[in-house]
Every structure is written in C-alpha cells, then in structure tokens.
C-alpha cells in the first residue's frame, strides 16, 4: 500500500488551475508595474545626472514665472 499514489479529482484539478491562473495574472501585472516604474525611474536618474554634469535637459513646456500673465 505504500506505493499507492493519491489522484486528485478533475474538480480539484480545475480548482487548482483557477487558483494558479489567478496568481499568474496578478504576478504578471505586478511585474509589468514594476518594470514600468523602473523604466520611469531610469529616465529620472538620467535627467538628474544630466543636470549635475551641465548637460542640456529639456524642461516641460510650462512658464517658469507665473507673474507674466
């Protein structure tokens, strides 16, 4: 009897599949969010380095002095 293998029912396997699919979906979204955050952080870091070295950095098209209205 020690060689007997436990077999999950088809219903149990479907439940496991649904749980795994949901966890995979969440993990993929978390991965994409983290990568987007890292890519955005990388752009900010390059801009900061450019300012420190005196390199030209493009600023947003917004007036620097609000008094000129």
PDB file of N, CA, C and O in Angstrom:
ATOM      1  N   UNK A   1       0.802  -1.187   0.000  1.00  0.00           N
ATOM      2  CA  UNK A   1       0.000   0.000   0.000  1.00  0.00           C
ATOM      3  C   UNK A   1       0.853   1.263   0.000  1.00  0.00           C
ATOM      4  O   UNK A   1       0.331   2.343  -0.274  1.00  0.00           O
ATOM      5  N   UNK A   2       2.128   1.164   0.294  1.00  0.00           N
ATOM      6  CA  UNK A   2       2.997   2.336   0.337  1.00  0.00           C
ATOM      7  C   UNK A   2       3.231   2.898  -1.062  1.00  0.00           C
ATOM      8  O   UNK A   2       3.615   4.059  -1.209  1.00  0.00           O
ATOM      9  N   UNK A   3       3.001   2.076  -2.096  1.00  0.00           N
ATOM     10  CA  UNK A   3       3.222   2.531  -3.467  1.00  0.00           C
ATOM     11  C   UNK A   3       1.994   3.203  -4.076  1.00  0.00           C
ATOM     12  O   UNK A   3       2.044   3.657  -5.220  1.00  0.00           O
ATOM     13  N   UNK A   4       0.895   3.274  -3.330  1.00  0.00           N
ATOM     14  CA  UNK A   4      -0.313   3.907  -3.866  1.00  0.00           C
ATOM     15  C   UNK A   4      -0.098   5.402  -4.018  1.00  0.00           C
ATOM     16  O   UNK A   4       0.482   6.054  -3.150  1.00  0.00           O
ATOM     17  N   UNK A   5      -0.580   5.939  -5.147  1.00  0.00           N
ATOM     18  CA  UNK A   5      -0.463   7.376  -5.397  1.00  0.00           C
ATOM     19  C   UNK A   5      -1.832   8.013  -5.248  1.00  0.00           C
ATOM     20  O   UNK A   5      -2.848   7.463  -5.674  1.00  0.00           O
ATOM     21  N   UNK A   6      -1.834   9.175  -4.638  1.00  0.00           N
ATOM     22  CA  UNK A   6      -3.069   9.922  -4.469  1.00  0.00           C
ATOM     23  C   UNK A   6      -3.385  10.639  -5.775  1.00  0.00           C
ATOM     24  O   UNK A   6      -2.525  11.320  -6.333  1.00  0.00           O
ATOM     25  N   UNK A   7      -4.596  10.492  -6.258  1.00  0.00           N
ATOM     26  CA  UNK A   7      -5.026  11.144  -7.506  1.00  0.00           C
ATOM     27  C   UNK A   7      -6.072  12.175  -7.147  1.00  0.00           C
ATOM     28  O   UNK A   7      -7.070  11.870  -6.495  1.00  0.00           O
ATOM     29  N   UNK A   8      -5.828  13.406  -7.584  1.00  0.00           N
ATOM     30  CA  UNK A   8      -6.820  14.466  -7.361  1.00  0.00           C
ATOM     31  C   UNK A   8      -7.946  14.309  -8.366  1.00  0.00           C
ATOM     32  O   UNK A   8      -7.738  13.860  -9.494  1.00  0.00           O
ATOM     33  N   UNK A   9      -9.133  14.684  -7.940  1.00  0.00           N
ATOM     34  CA  UNK A   9     -10.287  14.599  -8.845  1.00  0.00           C
ATOM     35  C   UNK A   9     -10.176  15.703  -9.896  1.00  0.00           C
ATOM     36  O   UNK A   9      -9.433  16.670  -9.723  1.00  0.00           O
ATOM     37  N   UNK A  10     -10.918  15.545 -10.975  1.00  0.00           N
ATOM     38  CA  UNK A  10     -10.920  16.562 -12.029  1.00  0.00           C
ATOM     39  C   UNK A  10     -11.407  17.905 -11.488  1.00  0.00           C
ATOM     40  O   UNK A  10     -10.910  18.956 -11.893  1.00  0.00           O
ATOM     41  N   UNK A  11     -12.364  17.872 -10.587  1.00  0.00           N
ATOM     42  CA  UNK A  11     -12.877  19.106  -9.989  1.00  0.00           C
ATOM     43  C   UNK A  11     -11.784  19.799  -9.168  1.00  0.00           C
ATOM     44  O   UNK A  11     -11.616  21.016  -9.251  1.00  0.00           O
ATOM     45  N   UNK A  12     -11.045  19.017  -8.378  1.00  0.00           N
ATOM     46  CA  UNK A  12      -9.956  19.593  -7.587  1.00  0.00           C
ATOM     47  C   UNK A  12      -8.869  20.173  -8.492  1.00  0.00           C
ATOM     48  O   UNK A  12      -8.321  21.238  -8.210  1.00  0.00           O
ATOM     49  N   UNK A  13      -8.565  19.469  -9.572  1.00  0.00           N
ATOM     50  CA  UNK A  13      -7.556  19.966 -10.506  1.00  0.00           C
ATOM     51  C   UNK A  13      -7.999  21.277 -11.154  1.00  0.00           C
ATOM     52  O   UNK A  13      -7.180  22.171 -11.361  1.00  0.00           O
ATOM     53  N   UNK A  14      -9.271  21.395 -11.470  1.00  0.00           N
ATOM     54  CA  UNK A  14      -9.802  22.642 -12.041  1.00  0.00           C
ATOM     55  C   UNK A  14      -9.705  23.778 -11.037  1.00  0.00           C
ATOM     56  O   UNK A  14      -9.375  24.907 -11.398  1.00  0.00           O
ATOM     57  N   UNK A  15      -9.994  23.478  -9.769  1.00  0.00           N
ATOM     58  CA  UNK A  15      -9.866  24.499  -8.723  1.00  0.00           C
ATOM     59  C   UNK A  15      -8.419  24.961  -8.608  1.00  0.00           C
ATOM     60  O   UNK A  15      -8.159  26.160  -8.508  1.00  0.00           O
ATOM     61  N   UNK A  16      -7.479  24.024  -8.620  1.00  0.00           N
ATOM     62  CA  UNK A  16      -6.059  24.370  -8.567  1.00  0.00           C
ATOM     63  C   UNK A  16      -5.673  25.219  -9.775  1.00  0.00           C
ATOM     64  O   UNK A  16      -4.951  26.208  -9.643  1.00  0.00           O
ATOM     65  N   UNK A  17      -6.155  24.830 -10.942  1.00  0.00           N
ATOM     66  CA  UNK A  17      -5.847  25.557 -12.173  1.00  0.00           C
ATOM     67  C   UNK A  17      -6.345  27.005 -12.082  1.00  0.00           C
ATOM     68  O   UNK A  17      -5.644  27.934 -12.484  1.00  0.00           O
ATOM     69  N   UNK A  18      -7.554  27.188 -11.553  1.00  0.00           N
ATOM     70  CA  UNK A  18      -8.121  28.536 -11.418  1.00  0.00           C
ATOM     71  C   UNK A  18      -7.297  29.378 -10.441  1.00  0.00           C
ATOM     72  O   UNK A  18      -7.042  30.556 -10.689  1.00  0.00           O
ATOM     73  N   UNK A  19      -6.889  28.770  -9.345  1.00  0.00           N
ATOM     74  CA  UNK A  19      -6.066  29.484  -8.364  1.00  0.00           C
ATOM     75  C   UNK A  19      -4.726  29.876  -8.977  1.00  0.00           C
ATOM     76  O   UNK A  19      -4.280  31.014  -8.830  1.00  0.00           O
ATOM     77  N   UNK A  20      -4.094  28.941  -9.658  1.00  0.00           N
ATOM     78  CA  UNK A  20      -2.792  29.202 -10.273  1.00  0.00           C
ATOM     79  C   UNK A  20      -2.917  30.265 -11.358  1.00  0.00           C
ATOM     80  O   UNK A  20      -2.074  31.157 -11.446  1.00  0.00           O
ATOM     81  N   UNK A  21      -3.960  30.181 -12.187  1.00  0.00           N
ATOM     82  CA  UNK A  21      -4.166  31.180 -13.243  1.00  0.00           C
ATOM     83  C   UNK A  21      -4.345  32.576 -12.658  1.00  0.00           C
ATOM     84  O   UNK A  21      -3.803  33.544 -13.191  1.00  0.00           O
ATOM     85  N   UNK A  22      -5.094  32.688 -11.576  1.00  0.00           N
ATOM     86  CA  UNK A  22      -5.307  33.999 -10.937  1.00  0.00           C
ATOM     87  C   UNK A  22      -4.001  34.538 -10.362  1.00  0.00           C
ATOM     88  O   UNK A  22      -3.693  35.720 -10.511  1.00  0.00           O
ATOM     89  N   UNK A  23      -3.235  33.666  -9.703  1.00  0.00           N
ATOM     90  CA  UNK A  23      -1.952  34.094  -9.145  1.00  0.00           C
ATOM     91  C   UNK A  23      -0.988  34.502 -10.257  1.00  0.00           C
ATOM     92  O   UNK A  23      -0.225  35.455 -10.093  1.00  0.00           O
ATOM     93  N   UNK A  24      -1.014  33.801 -11.370  1.00  0.00           N
ATOM     94  CA  UNK A  24      -0.168  34.138 -12.508  1.00  0.00           C
ATOM     95  C   UNK A  24      -0.561  35.491 -13.100  1.00  0.00           C
ATOM     96  O   UNK A  24       0.301  36.291 -13.464  1.00  0.00           O
ATOM     97  N   UNK A  25      -1.852  35.735 -13.193  1.00  0.00           N
ATOM     98  CA  UNK A  25      -2.352  37.013 -13.710  1.00  0.00           C
ATOM     99  C   UNK A  25      -1.878  38.171 -12.831  1.00  0.00           C
ATOM    100  O   UNK A  25      -1.411  39.192 -13.338  1.00  0.00           O
ATOM    101  N   UNK A  26      -2.000  38.007 -11.512  1.00  0.00           N
ATOM    102  CA  UNK A  26      -1.568  39.047 -10.574  1.00  0.00           C
ATOM    103  C   UNK A  26      -0.053  39.245 -10.659  1.00  0.00           C
ATOM    104  O   UNK A  26       0.431  40.377 -10.650  1.00  0.00           O
ATOM    105  N   UNK A  27       0.684  38.153 -10.741  1.00  0.00           N
ATOM    106  CA  UNK A  27       2.144  38.243 -10.812  1.00  0.00           C
ATOM    107  C   UNK A  27       2.592  38.958 -12.082  1.00  0.00           C
ATOM    108  O   UNK A  27       3.517  39.769 -12.037  1.00  0.00           O
ATOM    109  N   UNK A  28       1.951  38.670 -13.212  1.00  0.00           N
ATOM    110  CA  UNK A  28       2.308  39.341 -14.465  1.00  0.00           C
ATOM    111  C   UNK A  28       2.021  40.834 -14.383  1.00  0.00           C
ATOM    112  O   UNK A  28       2.820  41.643 -14.854  1.00  0.00           O
ATOM    113  N   UNK A  29       0.893  41.207 -13.792  1.00  0.00           N
ATOM    114  CA  UNK A  29       0.553  42.628 -13.657  1.00  0.00           C
ATOM    115  C   UNK A  29       1.552  43.326 -12.737  1.00  0.00           C
ATOM    116  O   UNK A  29       1.984  44.445 -13.015  1.00  0.00           O
ATOM    117  N   UNK A  30       1.916  42.661 -11.644  1.00  0.00           N
ATOM    118  CA  UNK A  30       2.903  43.223 -10.724  1.00  0.00           C
ATOM    119  C   UNK A  30       4.240  43.405 -11.428  1.00  0.00           C
ATOM    120  O   UNK A  30       4.901  44.428 -11.256  1.00  0.00           O
ATOM    121  N   UNK A  31       4.637  42.418 -12.218  1.00  0.00           N
ATOM    122  CA  UNK A  31       5.885  42.500 -12.979  1.00  0.00           C
ATOM    123  C   UNK A  31       5.860  43.693 -13.933  1.00  0.00           C
ATOM    124  O   UNK A  31       6.815  44.468 -13.987  1.00  0.00           O
ATOM    125  N   UNK A  32       4.769  43.838 -14.683  1.00  0.00           N
ATOM    126  CA  UNK A  32       4.669  44.950 -15.635  1.00  0.00           C
ATOM    127  C   UNK A  32       4.680  46.295 -14.911  1.00  0.00           C
ATOM    128  O   UNK A  32       5.294  47.249 -15.390  1.00  0.00           O
ATOM    129  N   UNK A  33       4.013  46.379 -13.770  1.00  0.00           N
ATOM    130  CA  UNK A  33       4.008  47.617 -12.988  1.00  0.00           C
ATOM    131  C   UNK A  33       5.412  47.954 -12.488  1.00  0.00           C
ATOM    132  O   UNK A  33       5.840  49.107 -12.548  1.00  0.00           O
ATOM    133  N   UNK A  34       6.116  46.951 -12.001  1.00  0.00           N
ATOM    134  CA  UNK A  34       7.486  47.164 -11.515  1.00  0.00           C
ATOM    135  C   UNK A  34       8.414  47.588 -12.645  1.00  0.00           C
ATOM    136  O   UNK A  34       9.234  48.490 -12.473  1.00  0.00           O
ATOM    137  N   UNK A  35       8.289  46.943 -13.796  1.00  0.00           N
ATOM    138  CA  UNK A  35       9.134  47.311 -14.936  1.00  0.00           C
ATOM    139  C   UNK A  35       8.847  48.735 -15.392  1.00  0.00           C
ATOM    140  O   UNK A  35       9.773  49.475 -15.724  1.00  0.00           O
ATOM    141  N   UNK A  36       7.591  49.123 -15.412  1.00  0.00           N
ATOM    142  CA  UNK A  36       7.236  50.491 -15.797  1.00  0.00           C
ATOM    143  C   UNK A  36       7.818  51.484 -14.800  1.00  0.00           C
ATOM    144  O   UNK A  36       8.313  52.542 -15.187  1.00  0.00           O
ATOM    145  N   UNK A  37       7.760  51.145 -13.529  1.00  0.00           N
ATOM    146  CA  UNK A  37       8.306  52.024 -12.501  1.00  0.00           C
ATOM    147  C   UNK A  37       9.825  52.126 -12.641  1.00  0.00           C
ATOM    148  O   UNK A  37      10.387  53.213 -12.507  1.00  0.00           O
ATOM    149  N   UNK A  38      10.487  51.013 -12.906  1.00  0.00           N
ATOM    150  CA  UNK A  38      11.935  51.037 -13.099  1.00  0.00           C
ATOM    151  C   UNK A  38      12.313  51.847 -14.331  1.00  0.00           C
ATOM    152  O   UNK A  38      13.269  52.622 -14.289  1.00  0.00           O
ATOM    153  N   UNK A  39      11.587  51.682 -15.411  1.00  0.00           N
ATOM    154  CA  UNK A  39      11.883  52.435 -16.629  1.00  0.00           C
ATOM    155  C   UNK A  39      11.692  53.923 -16.391  1.00  0.00           C
ATOM    156  O   UNK A  39      12.494  54.731 -16.859  1.00  0.00           O
ATOM    157  N   UNK A  40      10.652  54.292 -15.679  1.00  0.00           N
ATOM    158  CA  UNK A  40      10.408  55.701 -15.372  1.00  0.00           C
ATOM    159  C   UNK A  40      11.510  56.227 -14.458  1.00  0.00           C
ATOM    160  O   UNK A  40      11.985  57.348 -14.641  1.00  0.00           O
ATOM    161  N   UNK A  41      11.917  55.429 -13.481  1.00  0.00           N
ATOM    162  CA  UNK A  41      12.980  55.816 -12.557  1.00  0.00           C
ATOM    163  C   UNK A  41      14.284  56.013 -13.314  1.00  0.00           C
ATOM    164  O   UNK A  41      15.045  56.932 -13.010  1.00  0.00           O
ATOM    165  N   UNK A  42      14.546  55.163 -14.291  1.00  0.00           N
ATOM    166  CA  UNK A  42      15.760  55.264 -15.093  1.00  0.00           C
ATOM    167  C   UNK A  42      15.795  56.592 -15.841  1.00  0.00           C
ATOM    168  O   UNK A  42      16.846  57.228 -15.919  1.00  0.00           O
ATOM    169  N   UNK A  43      14.661  57.018 -16.390  1.00  0.00           N
ATOM    170  CA  UNK A  43      14.597  58.290 -17.105  1.00  0.00           C
ATOM    171  C   UNK A  43      14.858  59.442 -16.152  1.00  0.00           C
ATOM    172  O   UNK A  43      15.572  60.381 -16.503  1.00  0.00           O
ATOM    173  N   UNK A  44      14.296  59.388 -14.959  1.00  0.00           N
ATOM    174  CA  UNK A  44      14.515  60.449 -13.977  1.00  0.00           C
ATOM    175  C   UNK A  44      15.974  60.505 -13.557  1.00  0.00           C
ATOM    176  O   UNK A  44      16.528  61.591 -13.390  1.00  0.00           O
ATOM    177  N   UNK A  45      16.601  59.351 -13.386  1.00  0.00           N
ATOM    178  CA  UNK A  45      18.003  59.301 -12.989  1.00  0.00           C
ATOM    179  C   UNK A  45      18.882  59.907 -14.071  1.00  0.00           C
ATOM    180  O   UNK A  45      19.798  60.670 -13.769  1.00  0.00           O
ATOM    181  N   UNK A  46      18.612  59.574 -15.335  1.00  0.00           N
ATOM    182  CA  UNK A  46      19.413  60.138 -16.421  1.00  0.00           C
ATOM    183  C   UNK A  46      19.262  61.653 -16.469  1.00  0.00           C
ATOM    184  O   UNK A  46      20.244  62.358 -16.706  1.00  0.00           O
ATOM    185  N   UNK A  47      18.066  62.165 -16.252  1.00  0.00           N
ATOM    186  CA  UNK A  47      17.864  63.611 -16.244  1.00  0.00           C
ATOM    187  C   UNK A  47      18.636  64.263 -15.105  1.00  0.00           C
ATOM    188  O   UNK A  47      19.238  65.321 -15.291  1.00  0.00           O
ATOM    189  N   UNK A  48      18.626  63.646 -13.933  1.00  0.00           N
ATOM    190  CA  UNK A  48      19.340  64.202 -12.785  1.00  0.00           C
ATOM    191  C   UNK A  48      20.838  64.208 -13.043  1.00  0.00           C
ATOM    192  O   UNK A  48      21.518  65.173 -12.695  1.00  0.00           O
ATOM    193  N   UNK A  49      21.359  63.155 -13.644  1.00  0.00           N
ATOM    194  CA  UNK A  49      22.782  63.094 -13.960  1.00  0.00           C
ATOM    195  C   UNK A  49      23.122  64.174 -14.976  1.00  0.00           C
ATOM    196  O   UNK A  49      24.163  64.825 -14.872  1.00  0.00           O
ATOM    197  N   UNK A  50      22.257  64.364 -15.947  1.00  0.00           N
ATOM    198  CA  UNK A  50      22.490  65.400 -16.949  1.00  0.00           C
ATOM    199  C   UNK A  50      22.582  66.774 -16.317  1.00  0.00           C
ATOM    200  O   UNK A  50      23.417  67.581 -16.726  1.00  0.00           O
ATOM    201  N   UNK A  51      21.754  67.059 -15.342  1.00  0.00           N
ATOM    202  CA  UNK A  51      21.788  68.359 -14.666  1.00  0.00           C
ATOM    203  C   UNK A  51      23.096  68.526 -13.905  1.00  0.00           C
ATOM    204  O   UNK A  51      23.679  69.610 -13.900  1.00  0.00           O
ATOM    205  N   UNK A  52      23.556  67.465 -13.265  1.00  0.00           N
ATOM    206  CA  UNK A  52      24.785  67.557 -12.485  1.00  0.00           C
ATOM    207  C   UNK A  52      25.995  67.804 -13.369  1.00  0.00           C
ATOM    208  O   UNK A  52      26.929  68.495 -12.960  1.00  0.00           O
ATOM    209  N   UNK A  53      25.993  67.256 -14.564  1.00  0.00           N
ATOM    210  CA  UNK A  53      27.146  67.402 -15.445  1.00  0.00           C
ATOM    211  C   UNK A  53      27.038  68.635 -16.330  1.00  0.00           C
ATOM    212  O   UNK A  53      27.950  68.924 -17.104  1.00  0.00           O
ATOM    213  N   UNK A  54      25.942  69.358 -16.223  1.00  0.00           N
ATOM    214  CA  UNK A  54      25.780  70.553 -17.028  1.00  0.00           C
ATOM    215  C   UNK A  54      25.219  70.276 -18.407  1.00  0.00           C
ATOM    216  O   UNK A  54      25.150  71.181 -19.239  1.00  0.00           O
ATOM    217  N   UNK A  55      24.823  69.060 -18.662  1.00  0.00           N
ATOM    218  CA  UNK A  55      24.259  68.719 -19.967  1.00  0.00           C
ATOM    219  C   UNK A  55      22.887  69.365 -20.101  1.00  0.00           C
ATOM    220  O   UNK A  55      22.208  69.615 -19.105  1.00  0.00           O
ATOM    221  N   UNK A  56      22.489  69.630 -21.331  1.00  0.00           N
ATOM    222  CA  UNK A  56      21.177  70.232 -21.550  1.00  0.00           C
ATOM    223  C   UNK A  56      20.085  69.216 -21.244  1.00  0.00           C
ATOM    224  O   UNK A  56      20.173  68.046 -21.617  1.00  0.00           O
ATOM    225  N   UNK A  57      19.074  69.685 -20.568  1.00  0.00           N
ATOM    226  CA  UNK A  57      17.928  68.854 -20.221  1.00  0.00           C
ATOM    227  C   UNK A  57      16.684  69.583 -20.681  1.00  0.00           C
ATOM    228  O   UNK A  57      16.529  70.775 -20.414  1.00  0.00           O
ATOM    229  N   UNK A  58      15.799  68.887 -21.368  1.00  0.00           N
ATOM    230  CA  UNK A  58      14.558  69.502 -21.841  1.00  0.00           C
ATOM    231  C   UNK A  58      13.588  69.613 -20.677  1.00  0.00           C
ATOM    232  O   UNK A  58      13.268  68.621 -20.021  1.00  0.00           O
ATOM    233  N   UNK A  59      13.126  70.823 -20.429  1.00  0.00           N
ATOM    234  CA  UNK A  59      12.162  71.064 -19.365  1.00  0.00           C
ATOM    235  C   UNK A  59      10.761  71.048 -19.941  1.00  0.00           C
ATOM    236  O   UNK A  59      10.584  71.274 -21.138  1.00  0.00           O
ATOM    237  N   UNK A  60       9.770  70.787 -19.119  1.00  0.00           N
ATOM    238  CA  UNK A  60       8.385  70.804 -19.608  1.00  0.00           C
ATOM    239  C   UNK A  60       8.022  72.187 -20.144  1.00  0.00           C
ATOM    240  O   UNK A  60       8.580  73.195 -19.709  1.00  0.00           O
ATOM    241  N   UNK A  61       7.095  72.227 -21.080  1.00  0.00           N
ATOM    242  CA  UNK A  61       6.662  73.483 -21.678  1.00  0.00           C
ATOM    243  C   UNK A  61       5.686  74.194 -20.752  1.00  0.00           C
ATOM    244  O   UNK A  61       4.491  74.275 -21.035  1.00  0.00           O
ATOM    245  N   UNK A  62       6.199  74.699 -19.662  1.00  0.00           N
ATOM    246  CA  UNK A  62       5.379  75.439 -18.705  1.00  0.00           C
ATOM    247  C   UNK A  62       6.121  76.718 -18.351  1.00  0.00           C
ATOM    248  O   UNK A  62       7.345  76.703 -18.226  1.00  0.00           O
ATOM    249  N   UNK A  63       5.411  77.815 -18.187  1.00  0.00           N
ATOM    250  CA  UNK A  63       6.091  79.066 -17.844  1.00  0.00           C
ATOM    251  C   UNK A  63       6.789  78.946 -16.496  1.00  0.00           C
ATOM    252  O   UNK A  63       6.232  78.413 -15.537  1.00  0.00           O
ATOM    253  N   UNK A  64       8.007  79.447 -16.441  1.00  0.00           N
ATOM    254  CA  UNK A  64       8.756  79.389 -15.192  1.00  0.00           C
ATOM    255  C   UNK A  64       8.298  80.482 -14.237  1.00  0.00           C
ATOM    256  O   UNK A  64       8.372  80.324 -13.019  1.00  0.00           O
ATOM    257  N   UNK A  65       7.829  81.583 -14.793  1.00  0.00           N
ATOM    258  CA  UNK A  65       7.380  82.693 -13.961  1.00  0.00           C
ATOM    259  C   UNK A  65       5.888  82.892 -14.185  1.00  0.00           C
ATOM    260  O   UNK A  65       5.477  83.277 -15.280  1.00  0.00           O
ATOM    261  N   UNK A  66       5.094  82.646 -13.199  1.00  0.00           N
ATOM    262  CA  UNK A  66       3.639  82.761 -13.330  1.00  0.00           C
ATOM    263  C   UNK A  66       3.179  84.223 -13.316  1.00  0.00           C
ATOM    264  O   UNK A  66       1.998  84.493 -13.531  1.00  0.00           O
ATOM    265  N   UNK A  67       4.077  85.151 -13.072  1.00  0.00           N
ATOM    266  CA  UNK A  67       3.718  86.564 -12.991  1.00  0.00           C
ATOM    267  C   UNK A  67       3.474  87.178 -14.365  1.00  0.00           C
ATOM    268  O   UNK A  67       2.894  88.261 -14.445  1.00  0.00           O
ATOM    269  N   UNK A  68       3.894  86.528 -15.448  1.00  0.00           N
ATOM    270  CA  UNK A  68       3.772  87.120 -16.779  1.00  0.00           C
ATOM    271  C   UNK A  68       2.371  86.987 -17.358  1.00  0.00           C
ATOM    272  O   UNK A  68       2.207  87.154 -18.566  1.00  0.00           O
ATOM    273  N   UNK A  69       1.386  86.704 -16.577  1.00  0.00           N
ATOM    274  CA  UNK A  69       0.006  86.593 -17.064  1.00  0.00           C
ATOM    275  C   UNK A  69      -0.661  87.924 -17.117  1.00  0.00           C
ATOM    276  O   UNK A  69      -1.826  88.016 -17.503  1.00  0.00           O
TER     277      UNK A  69
END
